[in-house]
């Protein structure tokens, strides 16, 4: 029977979906068909972006998930009530549990009961969040929970272990960031189910090894963030060569980057000097392109008089027509926006907590600011002014957001066009360098035995 979704869970999930849709420019989900609609389920995902990771899982799965979270979060004044409303399960890390094994024994009892009831639990088996593009050692907790539930049911429960990869591009940047959720095929439990992890720990280790490989297949692993950034630049160069081809999906981009990383590591062993030179040239090209405003997608843009005039007319008219509503939106939402930004700057946080802190601060400052503005509208114009304020709140916010994004696009295009007019030879030089780098990239891909070209 399909698990029922409580009203509280449905409310929080709707809020989460709205927040993610507002914060990220695109959230793509691949592999929904791999997620069972009913039956005992353990969802195991990599952990890269703090609380946002759990939000993505909630938004992706139509069935309710009981998320495992660090015990201190349940005492958090903002996050704790939501976790309790969702039926979250507290995990006591070693430094919190101390010498009291009963604390996590209660967790295993709760997960066993949930799985035997046909529910779904979600956890991050790396045990901690971290910003680097690499999978940390996967702990055995997910496997032990599954095996404990199976052992309690005599091995006939049929728990599904589902690997989920969370891949981000600019994860902490409002409206520029993108997220991909890749749901892999279930991990095989053959030879493990029915074996009690308490008396046979090798079964948990075997299942954890399988889970590790399954998670690696869903994400991009690079040596560090700088290498991943260069891989993405290389993917842009490669894709730009395929003129007329439709833009790739996020899943296609991930497959290309995975293949490219394998080729990169192979070449580091066979021709490290050539790889080092290419990397240095790619870094220099990326830095110069960004500083000049002539990024890869603008280098070959048609800047003829007709094209520029058409762009200026259409974009200028759109900006002008939307300005009144956009300005009203900026007026109504500008104060909480800047308060949120200030709070995030003042709060000590790590890179992987950036998006979480922005969303959390926004949940505090936006409602408070709207309450104050609504009170001011009522004080000035009574019920009519308050009603108009409430009616204008949502549409003006979306108008302001769309207007700001369009203005930013026009600004970047104008900067590139002005640079082209002032220094046309600079653009020609960058074009030549890009073409040279693209040729070298294809040669390196062949030498490294990469199948990246099939993914673009």
Number of C-alpha atoms within 10 A of each C-alpha: 7 11 16 10 13 11 10 13 20 16 13 18 22 13 14 20 17 12 15 22 15 15 21 21 14 17 19 14 16 17 13 16 10 14 21 16 16 14 19 23 25 25 24 25 26 28 26 26 25 20 20 22 22 21 20 21 23 24 21 18 15 15 20 22 24 22 22 19 20 17 17 13 16 19 13 12 9 14 13 16 14 16 22 14 14 21 16 21 23 21 22 18 15 11 7 13 14 10 9 11 11 10 16 16 11 14 17 20 13 16 24 23 14 17 25 20 13 19 23 25 23 23 24 23 22 21 19 13 18 19 16 17 19 18 18 16 12 19 18 21 18 25 27 22 22 30 27 25 28 25 19 15 15 13 17 12 21 19 23 22 23 23 27 27 23 22 24 20 16 13 24 23 15 16 17 14 17 22 21 22 25 25 24 21 18 20 18 15 20 8 10 21 25 22 20 22 22 13 8 11 14 14 23 26 19 15 24 22 17 16 27 21 13 21 25 17 17 25 26 24 19 21 12 12 14 12 17 18 15 16 21 17 18 21 21 16 19 21 19 18 13 11 8 7 10 9 13 13 13 22 20 15 20 21 21 25 23 24 21 26 22 19 20 23 15 16 19 14 11 12 14 14 12 13 18 12 11 16 17 11 14 21 17 11 19 18 12 14 19 11 10 14 20 25 20 19 11 17 17 14 13 11 15 9 9 10 12 14 12 12 15 14 12 11 15 14 12 14 18 12 11 15 16 14 18 23 17 17 22 19 13 23 21 17 15 20 17 13 17 22 14 13 15 21 13 9 11 10 12 13 15 20 21 21 24 21 24 21 21 16 21 21 15 14 18 19 12 13 18 18 12 12 18 21 15 15 19 17 12 12 12 12 13 12 17 19 14 14 19 15 11 15 16 13 14 22 21 15 20 24 18 15 23 16 14 16 16 12 13 17 13 16 18 15 14 22 20 13 16 19 12 10 11 12 11 15 20 14 10 19 17 12 15 23 15 11 20 21 15 14 20 15 12 20 20 14 15 22 16 20 17 23 16 10 16 18
